[in-house]
Amino acid sequence: MFSPRTTFMPSAAALVLLAAVGMLASGCQQKQAENKEVIRPVKVVEIAKADTTRALDYSGSVRARTDMNLGFRINGKIVDRRVDIGQRVKPGDVLARIDSTDYELAVKRAEATLESAQKQVQTADLTRNRAQQLFDKNVAPKSQLEQAQLGYDQAVTTRDSAKSALDEAKNQVAYSDLKSDLSGIVTAVNADVGQVVGSGTPVLTVAVDGEKEVQIAVPEMDIAHFSTGKAVKARFWSDDALVLDGTVREVSGSADTQSRTFSVRVSLPNDPRVLLGMTANVAASAENTQPFVSIPLSALAEKDGQKIVWLVDRQAGTVHSQPVKIADFSDDGVRVADGLKAGETVVAAGTQFMTENLKVKLPDAAGQQAAAVPNGNAAAADVVR
């Protein structure tokens, strides 16, 4: 049996009405989303008061105050070397020797010359005495006596000269042995057996026992802070607990032609734990002519080609850009010469998301760790999530 069923068909007006209601609801939601402000949580740092001093730290090596560069006083070929690097020596020890054959022959020649000169003195003395006797008897003129006296004086002078030549030749033989004048440690060997060296050529270097010092190289920007008598601290890589009070003993008057740094020598107190060649750090302090403040590198941003930071207005809860002048970069961040002052708060991270007058959410008092620190660095606050 067929039963008729009524079918409902929406009219065009109803469809239009539904569409209008949907669009109105969507517009309201979009407008509501646009009216909702974006508040971004940030990590901030508070600028601490800048310190008027800064630390200077330079590394160097321990060396003896006096290094003897020993060389022969005569020319010759080295035939013997008796010491090695690290060996201790004392005064009078023979360190090396050169061939002395020619100098020994010179001694024999000088001895023969002296003997001949002594014979000449004897002959001249006999001639002078004979002339004196003849003059006393009025047999010979006075001029003959005077001539005999002059011959005797000349013979004596020749003998004295021969004596000096013999002494010099003997000295030359003695100089064939290179001896140490002071106690110390051999630190370098510059010539070896078989090498022909000239007089004065360094053959061995001996570090003299006694006071030790650290030699450091200081750039020209900081050399003005080092002067004779300045107190410094010396620390050693081999022992972190070893810290000695040092004193600047010498400051070079000119810079090295290659490194353009100035050599500074720091005297150390006598301590058996300090050995030659050890690496040391010399720490000193310097007065800042222009106090700097430090910020983390992450707090630095750039806007229109200029270095800026984002300052936080705590009362308004907004940020705005602040141009800064960079002094230099340090191990813990950036040193700012101008543009910031103590007590100001800057965004420490996420600067790429900052815009002018952006609303931000700051850490609460319990989570904030910003505080003034003695070296002028900014302290970071926790991120609020």
ChimeraX attribute file (.defattr): number of C-alpha atoms within 10 A of each C-alpha:
attribute: neighborCount
match mode: 1-to-1
recipient: residues
	/A:1	3
	/A:2	4
	/A:3	4
	/A:4	6
	/A:5	6
	/A:6	5
	/A:7	6
	/A:8	6
	/A:9	6
	/A:10	8
	/A:11	8
	/A:12	8
	/A:13	8
	/A:14	10
	/A:15	10
	/A:16	11
	/A:17	10
	/A:18	11
	/A:19	10
	/A:20	12
	/A:21	10
	/A:22	11
	/A:23	11
	/A:24	11
	/A:25	10
	/A:26	12
	/A:27	11
	/A:28	11
	/A:29	12
	/A:30	10
	/A:31	10
	/A:32	10
	/A:33	10
	/A:34	10
	/A:35	9
	/A:36	8
	/A:37	9
	/A:38	11
	/A:39	13
	/A:40	15
	/A:41	15
	/A:42	22
	/A:43	22
	/A:44	28
	/A:45	27
	/A:46	26
	/A:47	25
	/A:48	24
	/A:49	21
	/A:50	22
	/A:51	17
	/A:52	15
	/A:53	17
	/A:54	16
	/A:55	11
	/A:56	15
	/A:57	15
	/A:58	15
	/A:59	18
	/A:60	21
	/A:61	17
	/A:62	22
	/A:63	22
	/A:64	22
	/A:65	19
	/A:66	15
	/A:67	16
	/A:68	18
	/A:69	18
	/A:70	20
	/A:71	22
	/A:72	23
	/A:73	17
	/A:74	21
	/A:75	19
	/A:76	21
	/A:77	18
	/A:78	22
	/A:79	15
	/A:80	16
	/A:81	19
	/A:82	11
	/A:83	17
	/A:84	14
	/A:85	13
	/A:86	13
	/A:87	12
	/A:88	17
	/A:89	22
	/A:90	15
	/A:91	11
	/A:92	12
	/A:93	17
	/A:94	16
	/A:95	19
	/A:96	23
	/A:97	21
	/A:98	24
	/A:99	18
	/A:100	21
	/A:101	12
	/A:102	11
	/A:103	21
	/A:104	16
	/A:105	13
	/A:106	19
	/A:107	21
	/A:108	14
	/A:109	16
	/A:110	21
	/A:111	18
	/A:112	14
	/A:113	19
	/A:114	21
	/A:115	15
	/A:116	14
	/A:117	21
	/A:118	19
	/A:119	14
	/A:120	19
	/A:121	21
	/A:122	14
	/A:123	14
	/A:124	21
	/A:125	19
	/A:126	14
	/A:127	17
	/A:128	21
	/A:129	15
	/A:130	15
	/A:131	23
	/A:132	20
	/A:133	13
	/A:134	15
	/A:135	16
	/A:136	13
	/A:137	10
	/A:138	10
	/A:139	10
	/A:140	15
	/A:141	14
	/A:142	15
	/A:143	11
	/A:144	15
	/A:145	21
	/A:146	14
	/A:147	14
	/A:148	21
	/A:149	19
	/A:150	14
	/A:151	19
	/A:152	22
	/A:153	16
	/A:154	15
	/A:155	21
	/A:156	19
	/A:157	14
	/A:158	19
	/A:159	21
	/A:160	15
	/A:161	15
	/A:162	22
	/A:163	19
	/A:164	14
	/A:165	19
	/A:166	21
	/A:167	14
	/A:168	16
	/A:169	21
	/A:170	17
	/A:171	15
	/A:172	20
	/A:173	20
	/A:174	17
	/A:175	19
	/A:176	22
	/A:177	21
	/A:178	21
	/A:179	20
	/A:180	19
	/A:181	15
	/A:182	16
	/A:183	17
	/A:184	23
	/A:185	22
	/A:186	22
	/A:187	20
	/A:188	16
	/A:189	17
	/A:190	12
	/A:191	17
	/A:192	16
	/A:193	14
	/A:194	14
	/A:195	12
	/A:196	15
	/A:197	19
	/A:198	14
	/A:199	11
	/A:200	13
	/A:201	17
	/A:202	17
	/A:203	20
	/A:204	25
	/A:205	19
	/A:206	26
	/A:207	24
	/A:208	23
	/A:209	17
	/A:210	12
	/A:211	14
	/A:212	23
	/A:213	27
	/A:214	28
	/A:215	26
	/A:216	21
	/A:217	20
	/A:218	24
	/A:219	15
	/A:220	13
	/A:221	8
	/A:222	12
	/A:223	17
	/A:224	11
	/A:225	14
	/A:226	19
	/A:227	14
	/A:228	13
	/A:229	13
	/A:230	14
	/A:231	17
	/A:232	20
	/A:233	18
	/A:234	25
	/A:235	19
	/A:236	20
	/A:237	12
	/A:238	12
	/A:239	11
	/A:240	8
	/A:241	9
	/A:242	13
	/A:243	14
	/A:244	17
	/A:245	14
	/A:246	22
	/A:247	21
	/A:248	20
	/A:249	19
	/A:250	16
	/A:251	20
	/A:252	14
	/A:253	9
	/A:254	11
	/A:255	16
	/A:256	13
	/A:257	8
	/A:258	6
	/A:259	10
	/A:260	13
	/A:261	19
	/A:262	20
	/A:263	18
	/A:264	22
	/A:265	24
	/A:266	27
	/A:267	24
	/A:268	22
	/A:269	14
	/A:270	12
	/A:271	11
	/A:272	6
	/A:273	10
	/A:274	21
	/A:275	13
	/A:276	16
	/A:277	13
	/A:278	15
	/A:279	19
	/A:280	24
	/A:281	20
	/A:282	23
	/A:283	16
	/A:284	17
	/A:285	16
	/A:286	14
	/A:287	12
	/A:288	13
	/A:289	8
	/A:290	12
	/A:291	17
	/A:292	25
	/A:293	24
	/A:294	26
	/A:295	28
	/A:296	22
	/A:297	16
	/A:298	15
	/A:299	22
	/A:300	22
	/A:301	22
	/A:302	14
	/A:303	11
	/A:304	6
	/A:305	7
	/A:306	11
	/A:307	15
	/A:308	21
	/A:309	25
	/A:310	25
	/A:311	22
	/A:312	26
	/A:313	16
	/A:314	13
	/A:315	6
	/A:316	10
	/A:317	14
	/A:318	21
	/A:319	22
	/A:320	17
	/A:321	19
	/A:322	17
	/A:323	18
	/A:324	18
	/A:325	14
	/A:326	18
	/A:327	15
	/A:328	12
	/A:329	14
	/A:330	12
	/A:331	8
	/A:332	12
	/A:333	17
	/A:334	21
	/A:335	22
	/A:336	19
	/A:337	17
	/A:338	15
	/A:339	13
	/A:340	21
	/A:341	16
	/A:342	14
	/A:343	15
	/A:344	15
	/A:345	23
	/A:346	29
	/A:347	28
	/A:348	25
	/A:349	21
	/A:350	14
	/A:351	19
	/A:352	11
	/A:353	8
	/A:354	20
	/A:355	13
	/A:356	10
	/A:357	15
	/A:358	16
	/A:359	19
	/A:360	21
	/A:361	17
	/A:362	24
	/A:363	18
	/A:364	12
	/A:365	9
	/A:366	7
	/A:367	12
	/A:368	19
	/A:369	16
	/A:370	19
	/A:371	17
	/A:372	17
	/A:373	14
	/A:374	12
	/A:375	17
	/A:376	22
	/A:377	25
	/A:378	29
	/A:379	20
	/A:380	22
	/A:381	22
	/A:382	17
	/A:383	17
	/A:384	15
	/A:385	10
